């Protein structure tokens, strides 16, 4: 069986392999979509294909949506060349249940794939054509938090961003300049309204997107590349909106076990690809069954009926509460708290660590004991029920194959939200956060992990993080097996408001974290003893 328009014609073979096919004709859908685009998405990796693509697939199947999604890639063009075009933009979605069941379905909702490359004349003209279509309703994004960034850690423009700012909308390179340039094309074509919807796992994601687009446009206005009326068009939220969202679906890298399963089913060419930009991708996508998407309902040009596919359409305040519930209490803090300990203690998969008594207790304390008391109920989702599902079903799911090394990527970019917000909440409520133990343990575990030496004294490779050089330099005096090597190396880190949202010494937990790390430096087994001891206290 071949994943293509022609290959799907042998419907009996797919059925015998237990793989569901679209109830509509993907080829016809693609033609309709190209003629009358309604929905464009930037950042066309794994979570987009199985989750957002799955939402569109359900709407198309029940007749609620008559066009698919146009898929635009700003960063890794190999994705288009290697897993979209060779397979007619079809995706094979594999849902991994905690009891071992695997649901397999071909998604036909990804109607067209385009490289958002201004140097590619044909691709850029196509994107401009799409953006000037009056019927275009929404442009969504899963480009990761780094995709919205204009500045580096020193506060200056990133080199490629500065080049985009100085050259104007003619040949943009970065995602934010690309989007702003395409919006300029829409402005010149008649100023039709549009919603730009970040679906990234980023706090206040729509606001971040809006600020980056406006800053780019303002710079171009000052340089004389675009008129002031263009900036006013973008600022007018009755014309251009930037809704907030909360997204949640654990989507690991494509798994070798799944590749083998599909090969045994008779599906050809399912190889896992690592692109030149280190994207792990395949013609199939594997993910857990649960998925949550909460969207602020502000769409000035109309929208697909997303609620019919289980999307929560609501107001801004409710999205904020749902996002805070997930990012600061229920999911992300537990992921971040455990993944570094997993690596230190020799666990590869996150699910394996969840079966460790000390780590599962740390997860319980971070979520139930220290998180739930300071989170506001969003109403549409119960924080406790959400956390219960995570702890009982999602985190321990061994079939996901989600690695702690993957979860540990870019932790420095997330600590202010995942831990800092709750620390602030305790300071505001009690005047100090000194009653906390699990969150300080999580921070201490991350800093101990940065030494790149596990609990047995063996070296390991750290996951990528933009602040690794700075943090490693500040920790350079710490020596495994020598607790006395800790003097004042942690102060610049623990007092850094960029990392934690506040000075942790002023919050009442800086010295506690130092004590924990000092204990963790005491040779083989010290991380385990420290973790166990503090959780008993």
KEZALO-444550 format. One record per residue (C-alpha): x, y, z; residue in one letter; residue number from 1; chain. Coordinates in nm, 2 decimals, padded with zeros to 4 digits, always signed. Layout:
NODE     c1     c2     c3 aa   i ch
NODE      X      Y      Z  a NUM  A
...
//
This chain:
NODE     c1     c2     c3 aa   i ch
NODE +00.00 +00.00 +00.00  x   1  A
NODE +00.13 +00.34 -00.09  x   2  A
NODE +00.02 +00.66 +00.08  x   3  A
NODE -00.10 +00.86 -00.22  x   4  A
NODE -00.41 +00.96 -00.41  x   5  A
NODE -00.37 +00.66 -00.64  x   6  A
NODE -00.27 +00.43 -00.35  x   7  A
NODE -00.59 +00.50 -00.16  x   8  A
NODE -00.80 +00.36 -00.45  x   9  A
NODE -00.72 +00.01 -00.32  x  10  A
NODE -00.96 +00.07 -00.03  x  11  A
NODE -01.00 -00.30 +00.05  x  12  A
NODE -00.63 -00.34 +00.13  x  13  A
NODE -00.63 -00.04 +00.37  x  14  A
NODE -00.94 -00.17 +00.54  x  15  A
NODE -00.79 -00.51 +00.58  x  16  A
NODE -00.49 -00.34 +00.75  x  17  A
NODE -00.72 -00.17 +00.99  x  18  A
NODE -00.64 +00.18 +00.85  x  19  A
NODE -00.94 +00.41 +00.80  x  20  A
NODE -00.95 +00.63 +00.49  x  21  A
NODE -01.11 +00.97 +00.44  x  22  A
NODE -01.48 +00.96 +00.37  x  23  A
NODE -01.43 +01.24 +00.11  x  24  A
NODE -01.21 +01.26 -00.20  x  25  A
NODE -00.88 +01.43 -00.09  x  26  A
NODE -00.79 +01.52 -00.45  x  27  A
NODE -01.12 +01.70 -00.51  x  28  A
NODE -01.08 +01.87 -00.17  x  29  A
NODE -00.73 +01.99 -00.26  x  30  A
NODE -00.86 +02.15 -00.59  x  31  A
NODE -01.15 +02.33 -00.41  x  32  A
NODE -00.91 +02.45 -00.14  x  33  A
NODE -00.66 +02.59 -00.40  x  34  A
NODE -00.94 +02.79 -00.57  x  35  A
NODE -01.10 +02.93 -00.25  x  36  A
NODE -00.86 +02.91 +00.05  x  37  A
NODE -01.02 +02.96 +00.39  x  38  A
NODE -00.75 +02.84 +00.63  x  39  A
NODE -00.37 +02.86 +00.62  x  40  A
NODE -00.13 +02.71 +00.87  x  41  A
NODE +00.24 +02.80 +00.94  x  42  A
NODE +00.46 +02.54 +01.10  x  43  A
NODE +00.35 +02.20 +00.95  x  44  A
NODE +00.52 +01.95 +01.18  x  45  A
NODE +00.39 +01.66 +01.38  x  46  A
NODE +00.14 +01.82 +01.62  x  47  A
NODE -00.02 +02.02 +01.34  x  48  A
NODE -00.07 +01.72 +01.12  x  49  A
NODE -00.23 +01.49 +01.37  x  50  A
NODE -00.42 +01.74 +01.59  x  51  A
NODE -00.51 +02.04 +01.38  x  52  A
NODE -00.52 +01.83 +01.06  x  53  A
NODE -00.74 +01.59 +01.25  x  54  A
NODE -00.98 +01.87 +01.36  x  55  A
NODE -01.02 +01.98 +00.99  x  56  A
NODE -01.06 +01.61 +00.88  x  57  A
NODE -01.36 +01.57 +01.12  x  58  A
NODE -01.52 +01.89 +01.00  x  59  A
NODE -01.48 +01.80 +00.63  x  60  A
NODE -01.61 +01.44 +00.69  x  61  A
NODE -01.93 +01.57 +00.85  x  62  A
NODE -01.99 +01.84 +00.59  x  63  A
NODE -01.92 +02.13 +00.82  x  64  A
NODE -01.61 +02.24 +00.62  x  65  A
NODE -01.57 +02.23 +00.25  x  66  A
NODE -01.21 +02.31 +00.20  x  67  A
NODE -00.89 +02.18 +00.37  x  68  A
NODE -00.59 +02.35 +00.52  x  69  A
NODE -00.31 +02.51 +00.31  x  70  A
NODE +00.02 +02.42 +00.48  x  71  A
NODE +00.30 +02.67 +00.48  x  72  A
NODE +00.65 +02.60 +00.62  x  73  A
NODE +00.88 +02.89 +00.72  x  74  A
NODE +01.17 +02.70 +00.87  x  75  A
NODE +01.25 +02.35 +00.74  x  76  A
NODE +01.17 +02.31 +00.37  x  77  A
NODE +01.27 +01.95 +00.38  x  78  A
NODE +00.94 +01.88 +00.55  x  79  A
NODE +00.76 +01.99 +00.23  x  80  A
NODE +00.99 +01.80 +00.00  x  81  A
NODE +01.01 +01.48 +00.20  x  82  A
NODE +00.69 +01.41 +00.38  x  83  A
NODE +00.42 +01.63 +00.21  x  84  A
NODE +00.47 +01.63 -00.17  x  85  A
NODE +00.59 +01.27 -00.21  x  86  A
NODE +00.27 +01.15 -00.04  x  87  A
NODE +00.02 +01.40 -00.20  x  88  A
NODE +00.01 +01.58 +00.13  x  89  A
NODE -00.17 +01.29 +00.30  x  90  A
NODE -00.08 +01.20 +00.66  x  91  A
NODE -00.11 +00.87 +00.84  x  92  A
NODE -00.23 +00.94 +01.19  x  93  A
NODE -00.16 +00.67 +01.46  x  94  A
NODE -00.33 +00.73 +01.80  x  95  A
NODE -00.17 +00.55 +02.09  x  96  A
NODE -00.40 +00.45 +02.37  x  97  A
NODE -00.27 +00.36 +02.72  x  98  A
NODE -00.41 +00.01 +02.69  x  99  A
NODE -00.20 -00.06 +02.38  x 100  A
NODE -00.47 -00.01 +02.12  x 101  A
NODE -00.36 +00.19 +01.81  x 102  A
NODE -00.61 +00.37 +01.59  x 103  A
NODE -00.48 +00.43 +01.24  x 104  A
NODE -00.63 +00.68 +00.99  x 105  A
NODE -00.53 +00.86 +00.68  x 106  A
NODE -00.59 +01.23 +00.69  x 107  A
NODE -00.68 +01.41 +00.36  x 108  A
NODE -00.74 +01.75 +00.51  x 109  A
NODE -00.39 +01.89 +00.44  x 110  A
NODE -00.47 +02.01 +00.09  x 111  A
NODE -00.16 +02.20 -00.03  x 112  A
NODE +00.20 +02.24 +00.10  x 113  A
NODE +00.39 +02.56 +00.02  x 114  A
NODE +00.74 +02.68 +00.12  x 115  A
NODE +00.72 +03.03 +00.27  x 116  A
NODE +01.04 +03.12 +00.09  x 117  A
NODE +01.05 +03.47 -00.05  x 118  A
NODE +01.35 +03.36 -00.26  x 119  A
NODE +01.13 +03.10 -00.44  x 120  A
NODE +00.94 +03.32 -00.68  x 121  A
NODE +00.67 +03.07 -00.76  x 122  A
NODE +00.61 +02.98 -00.39  x 123  A
NODE +00.60 +03.34 -00.28  x 124  A
NODE +00.36 +03.44 -00.56  x 125  A
NODE +00.13 +03.15 -00.45  x 126  A
NODE +00.14 +03.26 -00.08  x 127  A
NODE +00.06 +03.62 -00.19  x 128  A
NODE -00.23 +03.49 -00.39  x 129  A
NODE -00.36 +03.29 -00.09  x 130  A
NODE -00.33 +03.59 +00.14  x 131  A
NODE -00.51 +03.82 -00.09  x 132  A
NODE -00.81 +03.59 -00.13  x 133  A
NODE -01.11 +03.77 +00.03  x 134  A
NODE -01.25 +03.45 +00.17  x 135  A
NODE -00.94 +03.36 +00.37  x 136  A
NODE -01.06 +03.35 +00.73  x 137  A
NODE -00.78 +03.23 +00.95  x 138  A
NODE -00.40 +03.19 +00.96  x 139  A
NODE -00.29 +02.96 +01.24  x 140  A
NODE +00.06 +02.88 +01.37  x 141  A
NODE +00.26 +02.61 +01.54  x 142  A
NODE +00.61 +02.75 +01.49  x 143  A
NODE +00.73 +02.70 +01.85  x 144  A
NODE +00.81 +02.99 +02.09  x 145  A
NODE +01.13 +03.07 +01.91  x 146  A
NODE +00.94 +03.15 +01.59  x 147  A
NODE +00.79 +03.46 +01.75  x 148  A
NODE +01.12 +03.60 +01.89  x 149  A
NODE +01.27 +03.91 +01.74  x 150  A
NODE +01.55 +03.95 +02.00  x 151  A
NODE +01.82 +03.74 +02.15  x 152  A
NODE +01.90 +03.71 +02.52  x 153  A
NODE +02.10 +04.03 +02.51  x 154  A
NODE +01.79 +04.23 +02.40  x 155  A
NODE +01.92 +04.31 +02.05  x 156  A
NODE +01.76 +04.20 +01.73  x 157  A
NODE +01.86 +03.86 +01.61  x 158  A
NODE +02.08 +03.89 +01.30  x 159  A
NODE +01.82 +03.76 +01.05  x 160  A
NODE +01.55 +03.97 +01.21  x 161  A
NODE +01.76 +04.28 +01.18  x 162  A
NODE +01.82 +04.19 +00.81  x 163  A
NODE +01.44 +04.16 +00.76  x 164  A
NODE +01.38 +04.49 +00.93  x 165  A
NODE +01.64 +04.67 +00.72  x 166  A
NODE +01.53 +04.52 +00.39  x 167  A
NODE +01.15 +04.56 +00.41  x 168  A
NODE +00.88 +04.33 +00.28  x 169  A
NODE +01.04 +04.24 -00.04  x 170  A
NODE +01.25 +03.93 +00.06  x 171  A
NODE +01.17 +03.84 +00.42  x 172  A
NODE +01.34 +03.54 +00.58  x 173  A
NODE +01.21 +03.51 +00.94  x 174  A
NODE +00.86 +03.39 +01.02  x 175  A
NODE +00.74 +03.72 +01.16  x 176  A
NODE +00.86 +03.92 +00.86  x 177  A
NODE +00.71 +03.66 +00.62  x 178  A
NODE +00.37 +03.70 +00.79  x 179  A
NODE +00.39 +04.08 +00.80  x 180  A
NODE +00.49 +04.09 +00.44  x 181  A
NODE +00.19 +03.87 +00.34  x 182  A
NODE -00.04 +04.08 +00.55  x 183  A
NODE +00.09 +04.38 +00.36  x 184  A
NODE -00.01 +04.21 +00.03  x 185  A
NODE -00.36 +04.16 +00.18  x 186  A
NODE -00.37 +04.53 +00.29  x 187  A
NODE -00.29 +04.64 -00.06  x 188  A
NODE -00.55 +04.41 -00.21  x 189  A
NODE -00.84 +04.57 -00.02  x 190  A
NODE -00.78 +04.54 +00.35  x 191  A
NODE -01.00 +04.24 +00.40  x 192  A
NODE -01.03 +04.12 +00.76  x 193  A
NODE -00.84 +03.81 +00.90  x 194  A
NODE -00.77 +03.62 +01.22  x 195  A
NODE -00.41 +03.52 +01.30  x 196  A
NODE -00.43 +03.24 +01.55  x 197  A
NODE -00.12 +03.11 +01.74  x 198  A
NODE -00.17 +02.76 +01.85  x 199  A
NODE +00.17 +02.72 +02.01  x 200  A
NODE +00.23 +02.61 +02.37  x 201  A
NODE +00.32 +02.96 +02.47  x 202  A
NODE +00.17 +03.18 +02.74  x 203  A
NODE -00.04 +03.46 +02.59  x 204  A
NODE +00.05 +03.33 +02.24  x 205  A
NODE -00.17 +03.56 +02.05  x 206  A
NODE -00.03 +03.87 +02.22  x 207  A
NODE +00.32 +03.76 +02.14  x 208  A
NODE +00.23 +03.71 +01.77  x 209  A
NODE +00.06 +04.05 +01.76  x 210  A
NODE +00.35 +04.23 +01.92  x 211  A
NODE +00.61 +04.08 +01.69  x 212  A
NODE +00.40 +04.16 +01.38  x 213  A
NODE +00.33 +04.52 +01.49  x 214  A
NODE +00.70 +04.58 +01.58  x 215  A
NODE +00.80 +04.46 +01.23  x 216  A
NODE +00.54 +04.68 +01.06  x 217  A
NODE +00.64 +04.98 +01.28  x 218  A
NODE +01.00 +04.94 +01.18  x 219  A
NODE +00.91 +04.92 +00.81  x 220  A
NODE +00.69 +05.24 +00.85  x 221  A
NODE +00.99 +05.42 +01.00  x 222  A
NODE +01.21 +05.31 +00.71  x 223  A
NODE +00.95 +05.42 +00.46  x 224  A
NODE +00.89 +05.07 +00.32  x 225  A
NODE +00.51 +05.07 +00.40  x 226  A
NODE +00.26 +05.34 +00.48  x 227  A
NODE +00.12 +05.43 +00.82  x 228  A
NODE -00.22 +05.31 +00.70  x 229  A
NODE -00.08 +04.96 +00.69  x 230  A
NODE +00.01 +04.98 +01.06  x 231  A
NODE -00.33 +05.11 +01.14  x 232  A
NODE -00.49 +04.82 +00.95  x 233  A
NODE -00.29 +04.57 +01.17  x 234  A
NODE -00.38 +04.76 +01.49  x 235  A
NODE -00.75 +04.76 +01.41  x 236  A
NODE -00.87 +04.44 +01.59  x 237  A
NODE -01.21 +04.46 +01.41  x 238  A
NODE -01.00 +04.39 +01.09  x 239  A
NODE -00.70 +04.19 +01.21  x 240  A
NODE -00.74 +03.98 +01.53  x 241  A
NODE -00.49 +03.78 +01.73  x 242  A
NODE -00.69 +03.54 +01.94  x 243  A
NODE -00.54 +03.36 +02.24  x 244  A
NODE -00.54 +02.98 +02.25  x 245  A
NODE -00.45 +02.69 +02.48  x 246  A
NODE -00.33 +02.37 +02.31  x 247  A
NODE -00.26 +02.04 +02.46  x 248  A
NODE -00.17 +01.71 +02.30  x 249  A
NODE +00.14 +01.51 +02.37  x 250  A
NODE +00.30 +01.43 +02.03  x 251  A
NODE +00.63 +01.25 +02.04  x 252  A
NODE +00.87 +01.21 +01.76  x 253  A
NODE +00.77 +00.94 +01.51  x 254  A
NODE +00.84 +00.60 +01.67  x 255  A
NODE +01.04 +00.31 +01.52  x 256  A
NODE +00.79 +00.07 +01.67  x 257  A
NODE +00.51 +00.24 +01.48  x 258  A
NODE +00.72 +00.24 +01.16  x 259  A
NODE +00.76 -00.13 +01.19  x 260  A
NODE +00.39 -00.18 +01.26  x 261  A
NODE +00.29 +00.01 +00.95  x 262  A
NODE +00.55 -00.18 +00.74  x 263  A
NODE +00.40 -00.51 +00.87  x 264  A
NODE +00.06 -00.38 +00.77  x 265  A
NODE +00.19 -00.35 +00.41  x 266  A
NODE +00.23 +00.03 +00.40  x 267  A
NODE +00.54 +00.13 +00.20  x 268  A
NODE +00.79 +00.41 +00.24  x 269  A
NODE +00.72 +00.49 +00.60  x 270  A
NODE +01.08 +00.57 +00.69  x 271  A
NODE +01.16 +00.82 +00.97  x 272  A
NODE +01.34 +01.12 +00.84  x 273  A
NODE +01.58 +01.35 +01.03  x 274  A
NODE +01.61 +01.66 +00.82  x 275  A
NODE +01.91 +01.89 +00.78  x 276  A
NODE +01.76 +02.11 +01.04  x 277  A
NODE +01.72 +01.82 +01.28  x 278  A
NODE +01.34 +01.79 +01.25  x 279  A
NODE +01.23 +01.43 +01.32  x 280  A
NODE +00.94 +01.36 +01.09  x 281  A
NODE +00.78 +01.08 +00.89  x 282  A
NODE +00.48 +01.02 +00.66  x 283  A
NODE +00.30 +00.90 +00.97  x 284  A
NODE +00.25 +01.08 +01.30  x 285  A
NODE +00.20 +00.91 +01.64  x 286  A
NODE +00.03 +01.08 +01.94  x 287  A
NODE -00.18 +01.02 +02.24  x 288  A
NODE -00.56 +01.02 +02.22  x 289  A
NODE -00.65 +01.32 +02.44  x 290  A
NODE -00.63 +01.66 +02.29  x 291  A
NODE -00.75 +02.00 +02.40  x 292  A
NODE -00.78 +02.32 +02.21  x 293  A
NODE -00.93 +02.63 +02.36  x 294  A
NODE -00.97 +02.94 +02.14  x 295  A
NODE -01.07 +03.30 +02.20  x 296  A
NODE -01.36 +03.35 +01.96  x 297  A
NODE -01.25 +03.66 +01.77  x 298  A
NODE -01.27 +03.60 +01.39  x 299  A
NODE -01.35 +03.92 +01.20  x 300  A
NODE -01.39 +03.74 +00.86  x 301  A
NODE -01.58 +03.44 +01.00  x 302  A
NODE -01.44 +03.10 +01.08  x 303  A
NODE -01.48 +02.72 +01.04  x 304  A
NODE -01.72 +02.57 +01.30  x 305  A
NODE -01.44 +02.45 +01.51  x 306  A
NODE -01.66 +02.37 +01.81  x 307  A
NODE -01.82 +02.08 +01.61  x 308  A
NODE -01.48 +01.91 +01.63  x 309  A
NODE -01.44 +01.95 +02.00  x 310  A
NODE -01.26 +02.28 +02.01  x 311  A
NODE -01.36 +02.50 +02.30  x 312  A
NODE -01.46 +02.84 +02.16  x 313  A
NODE -01.48 +03.10 +02.44  x 314  A
NODE -01.38 +03.44 +02.57  x 315  A
NODE -01.03 +03.58 +02.64  x 316  A
NODE -01.05 +03.55 +03.02  x 317  A
NODE -01.14 +03.18 +03.00  x 318  A
NODE -00.86 +03.10 +02.75  x 319  A
NODE -00.62 +03.27 +03.00  x 320  A
NODE -00.74 +03.06 +03.28  x 321  A
NODE -00.72 +02.74 +03.08  x 322  A
NODE -00.37 +02.82 +02.96  x 323  A
NODE -00.26 +02.90 +03.32  x 324  A
NODE -00.41 +02.58 +03.45  x 325  A
NODE -00.21 +02.37 +03.19  x 326  A
NODE +00.11 +02.56 +03.17  x 327  A
NODE +00.16 +02.65 +03.54  x 328  A
NODE +00.00 +02.37 +03.73  x 329  A
NODE -00.12 +02.05 +03.56  x 330  A
NODE +00.10 +01.95 +03.26  x 331  A
NODE +00.40 +02.16 +03.18  x 332  A
NODE +00.55 +02.20 +03.53  x 333  A
NODE +00.53 +01.83 +03.59  x 334  A
NODE +00.69 +01.76 +03.25  x 335  A
NODE +00.97 +02.00 +03.34  x 336  A
NODE +01.01 +01.88 +03.70  x 337  A
NODE +01.05 +01.52 +03.61  x 338  A
NODE +01.23 +01.51 +03.28  x 339  A
NODE +01.57 +01.62 +03.42  x 340  A
NODE +01.55 +01.38 +03.71  x 341  A
NODE +01.46 +01.10 +03.46  x 342  A
NODE +01.78 +01.17 +03.28  x 343  A
NODE +01.99 +01.19 +03.60  x 344  A
NODE +01.84 +00.86 +03.73  x 345  A
NODE +01.87 +00.67 +03.40  x 346  A
NODE +01.52 +00.68 +03.26  x 347  A
NODE +01.48 +00.73 +02.89  x 348  A
NODE +01.10 +00.75 +02.85  x 349  A
NODE +00.89 +00.99 +03.06  x 350  A
NODE +00.64 +00.71 +03.12  x 351  A
NODE +00.91 +00.50 +03.29  x 352  A
NODE +00.99 +00.78 +03.53  x 353  A
NODE +00.62 +00.81 +03.63  x 354  A
NODE +00.65 +00.45 +03.76  x 355  A
NODE +00.93 +00.55 +04.00  x 356  A
NODE +00.79 +00.61 +04.35  x 357  A
NODE +01.00 +00.92 +04.42  x 358  A
NODE +00.93 +01.08 +04.08  x 359  A
NODE +00.56 +01.01 +04.09  x 360  A
NODE +00.55 +01.16 +04.43  x 361  A
NODE +00.73 +01.47 +04.30  x 362  A
NODE +00.47 +01.49 +04.02  x 363  A
NODE +00.19 +01.46 +04.27  x 364  A
NODE +00.34 +01.73 +04.49  x 365  A
NODE +00.40 +01.98 +04.20  x 366  A
NODE +00.05 +01.93 +04.07  x 367  A
NODE -00.19 +01.86 +04.35  x 368  A
NODE -00.02 +02.00 +04.66  x 369  A
NODE +00.16 +02.31 +04.53  x 370  A
NODE -00.03 +02.38 +04.20  x 371  A
NODE -00.40 +02.33 +04.25  x 372  A
NODE -00.43 +02.56 +04.56  x 373  A
NODE -00.33 +02.87 +04.35  x 374  A
NODE -00.49 +02.80 +04.02  x 375  A
NODE -00.82 +02.95 +03.91  x 376  A
NODE -01.08 +02.71 +03.76  x 377  A
NODE -01.15 +02.81 +03.40  x 378  A
NODE -01.50 +02.66 +03.41  x 379  A
NODE -01.49 +02.48 +03.08  x 380  A
NODE -01.23 +02.23 +03.21  x 381  A
NODE -01.19 +02.12 +03.57  x 382  A
NODE -00.82 +02.16 +03.69  x 383  A
NODE -00.85 +01.85 +03.91  x 384  A
NODE -01.01 +01.63 +03.65  x 385  A
NODE -00.75 +01.75 +03.39  x 386  A
NODE -00.47 +01.66 +03.64  x 387  A
NODE -00.63 +01.33 +03.73  x 388  A
NODE -00.64 +01.23 +03.36  x 389  A
NODE -00.28 +01.33 +03.32  x 390  A
NODE -00.16 +01.14 +03.62  x 391  A
NODE -00.37 +00.83 +03.57  x 392  A
NODE -00.37 +00.79 +03.19  x 393  A
NODE -00.15 +01.03 +03.00  x 394  A
NODE +00.18 +01.06 +03.18  x 395  A
NODE +00.22 +00.68 +03.25  x 396  A
NODE +00.12 +00.58 +02.89  x 397  A
NODE +00.42 +00.36 +02.79  x 398  A
NODE +00.31 +00.34 +02.42  x 399  A
NODE +00.37 +00.71 +02.36  x 400  A
NODE +00.75 +00.66 +02.36  x 401  A
NODE +00.80 +01.02 +02.46  x 402  A
NODE +01.16 +01.08 +02.58  x 403  A
NODE +01.26 +01.29 +02.86  x 404  A
NODE +01.55 +01.43 +02.64  x 405  A
NODE +01.28 +01.57 +02.41  x 406  A
NODE +01.09 +01.73 +02.70  x 407  A
NODE +01.41 +01.88 +02.83  x 408  A
NODE +01.47 +02.09 +02.52  x 409  A
NODE +01.48 +02.47 +02.59  x 410  A
NODE +01.39 +02.45 +02.96  x 411  A
NODE +01.54 +02.79 +03.03  x 412  A
NODE +01.28 +02.95 +02.81  x 413  A
NODE +01.00 +02.81 +03.01  x 414  A
NODE +01.09 +02.83 +03.38  x 415  A
NODE +00.94 +03.17 +03.44  x 416  A
NODE +00.60 +03.05 +03.33  x 417  A
NODE +00.61 +02.68 +03.45  x 418  A
NODE +00.75 +02.76 +03.80  x 419  A
NODE +00.77 +03.14 +03.84  x 420  A
NODE +00.39 +03.20 +03.82  x 421  A
NODE +00.31 +02.97 +04.11  x 422  A
NODE +00.60 +03.11 +04.31  x 423  A
NODE +00.46 +03.46 +04.26  x 424  A
NODE +00.12 +03.34 +04.36  x 425  A
NODE +00.25 +03.21 +04.69  x 426  A
NODE +00.44 +03.53 +04.75  x 427  A
NODE +00.13 +03.73 +04.68  x 428  A
NODE -00.08 +03.51 +04.91  x 429  A
NODE +00.16 +03.44 +05.20  x 430  A
NODE +00.43 +03.71 +05.16  x 431  A
NODE +00.68 +03.43 +05.09  x 432  A
NODE +00.71 +03.10 +04.90  x 433  A
NODE +00.92 +02.93 +05.17  x 434  A
NODE +00.65 +02.67 +05.22  x 435  A
NODE +00.72 +02.52 +04.88  x 436  A
NODE +00.93 +02.21 +04.85  x 437  A
NODE +00.84 +02.03 +04.52  x 438  A
NODE +00.89 +02.33 +04.30  x 439  A
NODE +01.23 +02.41 +04.45  x 440  A
NODE +01.32 +02.04 +04.40  x 441  A
NODE +01.22 +02.08 +04.04  x 442  A
NODE +01.45 +02.38 +03.99  x 443  A
NODE +01.73 +02.22 +04.18  x 444  A
NODE +01.70 +01.91 +03.96  x 445  A
NODE +01.72 +02.12 +03.64  x 446  A
NODE +02.04 +02.30 +03.77  x 447  A
NODE +02.20 +01.97 +03.88  x 448  A
NODE +02.11 +01.82 +03.53  x 449  A
NODE +02.30 +02.11 +03.37  x 450  A
NODE +02.63 +01.96 +03.50  x 451  A
NODE +02.58 +01.68 +03.24  x 452  A
NODE +02.68 +01.41 +03.49  x 453  A
NODE +02.42 +01.16 +03.60  x 454  A
NODE +02.36 +01.02 +03.95  x 455  A
NODE +02.62 +00.75 +03.89  x 456  A
NODE +02.88 +01.00 +03.79  x 457  A
NODE +02.86 +00.92 +03.42  x 458  A
NODE +02.85 +01.20 +03.16  x 459  A
NODE +02.55 +01.25 +02.92  x 460  A
NODE +02.46 +01.49 +02.65  x 461  A
NODE +02.23 +01.78 +02.74  x 462  A
NODE +01.93 +01.86 +02.53  x 463  A
NODE +01.95 +02.18 +02.32  x 464  A
NODE +01.88 +02.51 +02.50  x 465  A
NODE +01.98 +02.86 +02.39  x 466  A
NODE +02.11 +02.95 +02.74  x 467  A
NODE +02.33 +02.65 +02.79  x 468  A
NODE +02.66 +02.83 +02.73  x 469  A
NODE +02.58 +03.10 +02.98  x 470  A
NODE +02.44 +02.87 +03.24  x 471  A
NODE +02.72 +02.61 +03.21  x 472  A
NODE +02.97 +02.89 +03.25  x 473  A
NODE +02.80 +03.01 +03.57  x 474  A
NODE +02.79 +02.65 +03.71  x 475  A
NODE +03.15 +02.57 +03.60  x 476  A
NODE +03.28 +02.57 +03.96  x 477  A
NODE +03.05 +02.29 +04.07  x 478  A
NODE +03.22 +01.95 +04.10  x 479  A
NODE +03.05 +01.61 +04.12  x 480  A
NODE +03.14 +01.45 +04.45  x 481  A
NODE +03.25 +01.78 +04.61  x 482  A
NODE +02.95 +01.95 +04.79  x 483  A
NODE +03.19 +02.22 +04.92  x 484  A
NODE +03.25 +02.33 +04.56  x 485  A
NODE +02.92 +02.51 +04.58  x 486  A
NODE +02.98 +02.87 +04.71  x 487  A
NODE +02.80 +03.15 +04.54  x 488  A
NODE +02.78 +03.02 +04.18  x 489  A
NODE +02.40 +02.99 +04.19  x 490  A
NODE +02.32 +03.35 +04.30  x 491  A
NODE +02.33 +03.50 +03.95  x 492  A
NODE +02.10 +03.23 +03.83  x 493  A
NODE +01.85 +03.21 +04.11  x 494  A
NODE +01.82 +03.59 +04.13  x 495  A
NODE +01.76 +03.63 +03.76  x 496  A
NODE +01.41 +03.75 +03.70  x 497  A
NODE +01.44 +03.67 +03.33  x 498  A
NODE +01.46 +03.30 +03.43  x 499  A
NODE +01.21 +03.28 +03.70  x 500  A
NODE +01.00 +03.59 +03.69  x 501  A
NODE +01.15 +03.71 +04.02  x 502  A
NODE +01.45 +03.69 +04.25  x 503  A
NODE +01.41 +03.35 +04.42  x 504  A
NODE +01.61 +03.46 +04.73  x 505  A
NODE +01.36 +03.74 +04.78  x 506  A
NODE +01.08 +03.48 +04.73  x 507  A
NODE +01.22 +03.28 +05.02  x 508  A
NODE +01.34 +02.97 +04.83  x 509  A
NODE +01.68 +03.06 +04.69  x 510  A
NODE +01.88 +02.93 +04.99  x 511  A
NODE +01.66 +02.61 +05.00  x 512  A
NODE +01.75 +02.54 +04.64  x 513  A
NODE +02.12 +02.59 +04.72  x 514  A
NODE +02.09 +02.33 +05.00  x 515  A
NODE +01.92 +02.08 +04.77  x 516  A
NODE +02.20 +02.12 +04.51  x 517  A
NODE +02.47 +02.10 +04.77  x 518  A
NODE +02.32 +01.76 +04.88  x 519  A
NODE +02.30 +01.64 +04.52  x 520  A
NODE +02.67 +01.70 +04.46  x 521  A
NODE +02.77 +01.45 +04.73  x 522  A
NODE +02.88 +01.17 +04.49  x 523  A
NODE +02.70 +00.87 +04.34  x 524  A
NODE +02.34 +00.82 +04.46  x 525  A
NODE +02.32 +01.18 +04.60  x 526  A
NODE +02.04 +01.29 +04.36  x 527  A
NODE +01.82 +01.00 +04.47  x 528  A
NODE +01.89 +01.05 +04.84  x 529  A
NODE +01.82 +01.42 +04.81  x 530  A
NODE +01.50 +01.38 +04.62  x 531  A
NODE +01.37 +01.11 +04.86  x 532  A
NODE +01.47 +01.30 +05.17  x 533  A
NODE +01.31 +01.63 +05.08  x 534  A
NODE +00.99 +01.46 +04.97  x 535  A
NODE +00.97 +01.29 +05.31  x 536  A
NODE +01.01 +01.63 +05.49  x 537  A
//
